[in-house]
Each structure stands twice: as structure tokens, then as C-alpha cells.
Amino acid sequence: MTERTQQQLKLIKDIYIVSEQLGLKTFFWGGFAVDILHGAFTRDHSDIDAFTENLVENKDALIAEYEKLGYAVDFYLEDIWMLAIKKDDVRATFNAVKNIDGIAHWYHAGPRGTVFFPYEWLDENATDFYGSLAYTFGVEMAYLLKTNVRLISAEWQIRDKDKADIAILEQIVFSRGLDISNIRKKVWSHNPYWYAKGYEEYFLPITLDRGADN
């Protein structure tokens, strides 16, 4: 295990500690979530992506706690409600998520981009990943986002590492007997951010039955 990977695991541990102290949960998404769901590292990661419950309302407390642990912190409130922390060679970014009547509202672009899905898909219990406890956004969302990136981006191109992640997630989906056709119906997004950039199809919500597949 490289020194950088060890630093990332320490970062994951710190994220869990800070969230617990404030009575919040932070959920990992992206490539790191795939590794946590798989139970082992599959590749190196440049950054760690996550979202935190009620992040905007708790931003001052979160910033204070991360700064106590020696992290440099930035918060991009006006644009995309993103918190970013960095120490040495590792970095993590956090979006906001809310539970509204059992529906997770993941503000991936702040007020200008939201993904909606069942809150129950989020991990209820933390997973021990190489000695660091972590929550993920669940295998359902991990699979659906990797195979339907237009839920959050009009320009994100599938890369080789994404294809490798999809192969891992397909194995997990198959082993758990999940009904993909059913879970596809429970996810949608609304992205005025991309509509403002000229993508007319984003005027309406993006659903997985309306041309959102790659």
C-alpha cells in the first residue's frame, strides 16, 4: 500500500470522526465507493468524492472541525454548495444531501443540479474498509450513476476506469439479485445548470426511461 493510499485511508477515518461528532453522515460516491462496496482497492484514486447530510446548514461546524484536524478548507456556496478539504497530497470534496420524506436530494451542483433517489439506498451501517469506517451511496446508485452519467453531466465521457468499475458493480448487482429495471424507475435528476449551458434536453427532468443511458 502506497503512502498516498495510507493518507487517503486516514482522510476517510477523519471524515467519519467529524461527521459522527456533528451527528451527521457522510456518504462516499465515485470510484472510492466502488472499492468500498467491493471490499478492496482496485486502483489508485486522485480525489475522494462524497456528500454530507445537511451540509449547507452545518458548513461552519464542518469547516471548524476539519480545520482543527489540520485540513485546508474551501466552501463554494454561491456556485455548487461544495466543501473541499486538503492535507498533504490528499483531497476530498463534499456535496450536500437531504432526506425529504424518504427521498434523497443529492445537490451535486448545489441549487442548480439535483439527483433524486430512495434515501434507503444509502448505507445504513458503516463498512470497515482497511480499518477506516465509511458509508457509501449504495450499490444501486453506484451502478446507475456509472451507467447513466447524464444524470449529473451532459459532457462526462465514460473512461476505461469507469468501464472497470461497471464490471465490478455488475457482479455485485448480480450477486444481490437486484432488479435493474425496477431500480431504474426510482431515480431522476433535474439540472438547470446544463440547460443554461445550451443543452435543451435538460429543461425537463432526466429519467432513466427518457434517453439518459450512455
N, C-alpha and C positions, 0 to 999 in steps of 0.2 A: 504494500500500500504506500503510495507516494505521500510526501509531506503535505502537499496541497490537499489531497483527499482527506488526510487526517484533520487538516484545518477545517474542511467543509463539514466533517462529522462533528467537530467542536461547535461549529456555527449552528448546525441543526440542534444540538443539545442546548445551546444558548437560546435559540428561538423557542424551544419547548419551555424552558425555565421562565423566560419573560412572559410568555403567554399564560402560563399557569399562575404566575404571580398576580396577573391582572384579571384573572378569571375569564380568559378568552381562549379560543382555539385558533391555531394557525394550521392550514392545510397546504400540503405541497402538491404542485401540479408540474407538468412538463416532464423532461427526461428523468429528473430525480425521483418523481413519483413512480415512474415505471420501474426503476430499480428497487424502490421500497416495496412495491407490490410484488415484484419478482423475488425479493428476498436476498439480492446480491447485486454488487456493482456489475454493470455490463459494459460501461465505457466511462471516459472522463467527461466532466461537465464544466462548462465555462462559468455558468451562474446557477443560482438556485432560485426557482420561481415558486411563489406561494401566495395565498390570500388569507387575511385575518378577519375574524368576525368583528363587525362594527369598528373597523379600523379608523374611519374618519373621526368618530366621536371620541376615540381613545388615543388619537395620534400624539398628544402631548405626553401622556403617560408612557406610551411605547417609545417615543424618542428619548425620554429621560432614562428609561431602563436600559435601552441599548447603549446609550452614551456612558452609563455607569460601567458597562462591560467593555468599554474601550472602542466601540464602533463609531465610525463617522456616519452620520445620518443625514439624508436629504428627504424632503417631502414635497411632492409635486401636486399640490392641492388643486390649483386652478385648471390644470390640464386633465390629469387622469387619476387623481387620488392615489398616487403610488408612493410608498415608502421604500427607500433604498438604504441598505446598511453595508458597510465595507470595513474590513480589517485585514491588513497584510495583503494576501493575494486572493482573498475570497470575498464574494459579494452575493447578496440576496436582495430580491425585490418582492414587495408585497402589494397586492391589490386589496380591495375591500370586498367582503361578502356579508350579506344579511340573510337571516331566516325570517321570511314573511309568510305566515300561515302555512309553513311546511314546504315552501318553495324557496330554494336558494337563489338569491340575486347576486351574481358574481359580476362586480363592476370592473371588468377588465380594462375599460377605457374611461373610468370614472362615470360621470353622468351621461357620457356620450356613447357608451357601449356596455351592454349587459347581457350575460348569458343566464338563462333560467333553467333550473332542473330540480328534481326532488332533493330536498335537504337530507333525506335519509340515506342518500347515496354516499355522503361524506362519511369517512371513517368514524365510527362511534368510539372505538378504542385505539389507543396509540400502538404502533408497531415498534418493537425493539429492532433497530437497524444498526448493527455493529456497535451496540452499546449506547446508541442515541435513540430516544423515543421520538416518534414522528407520526403525524396524521397525514393522510392523502385525501385527494378529492374523489377517491373511489375508482374501481376498475371500469365501471360503466362510463363515467365521464372521461377517464383516461383514454379509453378505446374510441369513444365517439368524437372527442376532440382531435385525436391524431388522424382519424379517417375522415373528418369533416372540418378542416381548418377554417373554412369560410364562416363558421360560427363566430369567429373573432377577427378574421382578417381577410381582406379582399386580395392581398398580394403575397401572402405567405406561401412559399413553394415547398412541397414535400422534398426532404433531403434523404440521403442514404441512411442517416442515423434515425430518421423518423420511420423509415421502412423497417429497420431492425426493431424499433420499439413496437411497431404494429404487430410484427410477427410474435413478439413476446406476449403482448396483450391478447392476441387471438388465442394463444394457448391457455391463458388464464380464463378468458371468457368461455372457451370450450370446456375447460375442466370444471367450471362452476355451473355449467348448463344454463347460461344466461340466454334469454330470447332477445336477440338483437333487434328484430323487427318491432318488438314491443317497447324496448327502452328508447328506440329512436323517436317514438311518438311523444316522449316526455321531455324533450329538450328543444329549446328555441332561443333565438337571440334577437336583439334589436340594436342596430349600430348606426345611429345618425352621424357618427364620426366619418364613416366611409361614404355615406350618402353625400355629405358635404364635400367630399373629395371627387364627386362625379360618378360614383357607382350607383346608378339608378335602381338596381335590384335591391339595394339596402334601404329603400324608402319603407318597404314592408318588413316585418319580422322575417328572419331566416329560419325556416324549419327544415327538418331532415327529409321532408316529403316535397320540398319545393326547390330542388336543384342545388342543394348545399353540398352534395358529395364531390370529392375530388376525382 
